[in-house]
Amino acid sequence: MLGKMNDHCTNPNKTLGLDEACVSVINDYNTSVSLYSFFNECNACLNQLWANVSANSNTTLSVSTKWPLHMYYVQNKLQWCHNTYRFVEHGHYGWNISRGSICSSIYTIEEPTNPYLPILTVFIILTISAFVNVTTKCFIIFVRGFLSRSTGADRDDTESLNSSGQTENGPGVIRVTRASTRIKTIDAFRGIAVLLMIFVNNGGGEYVFFKHAPWFGLTVADLVLPWFAWIMGLTIVLSLKSDLRLSISRSRIIWKFFRRSLILILLGLIINGRSTTKLQDLRFTGVLQLLGVTYFICASIETIGMKSQRNYQYGRFAFLQDILDAWPQWLIVLGLTATHLLITFLLPVSGCPRGYLGPGGNEYGGQYANCTGGAAGYIDRTVFGNHMYMKTHSPVYGIVAPHDPEGILNTLSAVLIVQFGVQAGRILFCYYLGNASKIIRWCCWATFTGIAALFCYWSKGGGIPLSKNLMSLPFVLATCSCAFILFALLYYFIDHRRFWDGVPFSYAGTNALFLYVGHYFTMKSFPWAWQLDNPSHASALAMNIWTTTLWAFIAFLLYRKDIIITV
C-alpha cells in the first residue's frame, strides 16, 4: 500500500516524516469505495489496493511524495477517476470522488513546504565560497606581482641565476613529490566520483534524485559506478605506456594487472563481509568485484594489442590514428557487447517473455512477478544462489525476485564502459601536441555516445530501456557520454588553460580507493554520522555534507604528507 491512515495528518502535535504528504478523500456516496494507487514509475501496476473508504466520509491518508502517484477508485467493479499527481512534501491535499463520471482534480488544502531550499542554500554557500577563494587568489597574485615590480625582485632573482641553474647561495631546489607528478585532471575526475559516491551512499540528504533509480531512468547516484569504471580504463593506458617504455615484458604486465584485479575483488568481498557472519550468505558480487573483473579484461586486451611505437603510416587518416591502431581491441570488446545483447534477448527463461528487461513484481499487473532482470537475473540466481544481492522489496514495484546490479551479465556490459575510458586515454597520450584537439575529440565521442544512447530508445516502453540495474546498452552509452564531457571540461580548466588546480577533488582522487573502502567501514559511525531524532532533508543534507567534507579533509592530509595508497 502506498498510503495509509495516519494521525500525523490530523494531530497538530505530530509532524509528517520525510517525503510524506496528506490527502483527504471525500466520499459522498452512500456506499464504500476502494481506492487503488501506484507510482507512475511502475508500468501498468493496476489493482494495488490503497485503502477502503467508507460511505459519506472524509478519510485522510498519508502518501509518499518521492514519485508521481497514479490514483483511481473502484465502485461496482468499475474504475473511475484515474488521476496522476505529484504531491509535495508536508502538503495537505483534497480529492472529491463523489461526482461520478465528472472526476474531481486534486486540490491543495495546506501549502507544502519547499523541500529543495536546503539544496539551494548549500549551492549558494558553495558558489560564494568558490568566488571568494578565486578572488582572493587573484588578489594575492596581483599584489605579489606589484611588489615584485616595485622592489626589482624579479631582476635580482634573474641575475642571481647562473647558467647551471644555481643561485648565489647554491643550487636551486625544487621539491618533487609523488603527488606532484600525477595528472591533476585524472585525480580531479576520480575525486569527484569518489566524493559523490560517499555523499550518495550516506544518504544524499534523503533526496530521491540522489538515490539510484528504482529500475528505469538515470539519477545522479547512477553516474558514480560508470565514472569509476571509465576513469579506470583511462589509467590503463597511462600505466601500460609507462611499462612498455621501460621494456617490461607483456606477460609481466598482464600479471601485474591480474594482481591488482585480485586485490580489488578481495577488498570487495571484505566490504560485503561487514553485513554477515555466515559464509552461506556472503555476497560474491559488488562494485569493486565488477571493477576488478572489467579492469583485468580490458587491461589484458590492451596489453596484447597496444603498439609499442606510434604508427605514422595512415596518411590522410592520421586523425583517426587512436582508433585505427586499436581496431583489434575494439573488435573484441564489441564482440563481448554483442554477446551480452544476444544472451539478454535470446536466452529463454521459464515463465518469462524472451527479452524481458523489467523489474518483475507488480509491473504489468504482476504477470511477470518472478522475472526480475530477465536473462541477467535468471543467470545470477542460478549461478550465485544466496551469494548475491538479496533485496527483494522495491518501494515502486513491491516484492521482486533477487537480482544483482553487479552480476555476471552486468559485468560483461560494463567492459564497454572501461573500453571507452581506454579510448579517452589513447586520445590523451597519443596526441602529444595540441590540447584543443584532444578536447575536441573527447567532445566528439561524447556526442557520438549520447546520440547512440538516444537511438537505443531509453524510455520504459522503448526497445532497450535505460537501466542501471541491468547495465543496459543505452545506460552504458549515456553515462560514458557524461564522462567524456566532464573529463573534457576538467582538462580544459585544469591542464589546458590552468585556471584551476582541481582542488579539493584532486586530493580525494589521489587516494580514491582508500576513501572508498574507508567510508564503508565508518558509515553510520561517529564522528562521520550520528542518529537524527527528527530527520528532515535539511538535517540529513547537513550531516551527509559533513561526512563528505570530513573524508575530503582526510584526503587533504594524506596529500600533504605525500601518502598515496594504491594497489
Secondary structure, DSSP 8 states (H G I E B T S, - for coil): --EEE-TTTT-TTS---TTEEEEEEEE-SSS-EEEEEEETTSTT----EEEEE-TTEEEEEEEE-SS-EEEEEEETTEEEEEEEE---TT-EEEEE--STTS----EEEE----TTHHHHHHHHHHHHHHHHHHHHHHHHHHHHHHHHHHHTHHHHHHHT--TTSEETTEE------TGGGS-HHHHHHHHHHHHHHHHHHTTGGG-GGGS--SSSS--SGGGHHHHHHHHHHHHHHHHHHHHHHTT--HHHHHHHHHHHHHHHHHHHHHHHGGG-S-GGG-----HHHHHHHHHHHHHHHHHHH--SS-----GGGGGGHHHHTTHHHHHHHHHHHHHHHHHHHHS--TTS-TT--S--TTGGGGTTTT-TTHHHHHHHHHHHTTSS----EETTTEE-----TTSHHHHHHHHHHHHHHHHHHHHHHH--S-HHHHHHHHHHHHHHHHHHHHHT--STTSSS---TTTT-HHHHHHHHHHHHHHHHHHHIIIIIS-S---TTHHHHHHTHHHHHHHHHHHTT-TTT----SS--HHHHHHHHHHHHHHHHHHHHHHHHTT-----
